[in-house]
Amino acid sequence: MTVSASRSSGLPRGIRFAAMLCLVMSAFTGWVALNEATTLARFYEAREHELEAKYPAWMGDEDFFPKVVRAQYSALEPMREPRTLLMGVLSVACAFVFVAAGRMLRPDGLPRDGMRRMLGRAAITVAVLRTIDGAQSAVVLRRVGQVMAESMGQLPLAQGQDPVAAEMVRSAMPSMAVGMSVLGTALVAGTFALLGQYFRSASVREVITAHDGPPEE
């Protein structure tokens, strides 16, 4: 068997699964980051566009969503420039993860160990950037949750609704919004961190090195 054929043959199932997970997560995370970076780059235009949007009547009070949009953009405005940069760098880091993971699965003659090292470093970088992103998002969502709670407090109670329970839900809404942000950050950033450490581990390095075979002369 030639070296080229050896390099293109299948990897162990665990490494293939981890590489495919990197592909999926980096594509989704990178797309979200790039989309937000684009939105922040045209901040005021995007805000006005959302404020002018018409929401279906079944969504309730027509003033509710404009209040939420204003609260979101008001919280984003002080961090607009650094967050635009953060989202741009995050999308680039995700692109490195995507390319390295793709080359791990289909090296096309390239040594996989180089891709393994790049994948490990890029995944760790994404984990750090996504953690910073999550901290900023938590600030925004807390403000949005406060506005939602205030708006809900001005609405009449539905027939048969317990006012004490409704007040408990309203008072907990900002914390619930932050909790959802923290949970999402822990899930995404934690997964990238684990994948990065996995591809940096000695066991994976040994498998990939053996799989690459001796260097071509």
HELIX and SHEET records of a PDB file:
HELIX    1   1 VAL A    3  SER A    8  1                                   6    
HELIX    2   2 ARG A   13  ALA A   41  1                                  29    
HELIX    3   3 PHE A   43  GLU A   52  1                                  10    
HELIX    4   4 ALA A   57  MET A   59  5                                   3    
HELIX    5   5 PHE A   64  LEU A   76  1                                  13    
HELIX    6   6 GLU A   77  MET A   79  5                                   3    
HELIX    7   7 ARG A   80  LEU A  105  1                                  26    
HELIX    8   8 ARG A  112  GLY A  153  1                                  42    
HELIX    9   9 PRO A  163  ARG A  200  1                                  38    
HELIX   10  10 ALA A  202  ASP A  212  1                                  11    
END                                                                             
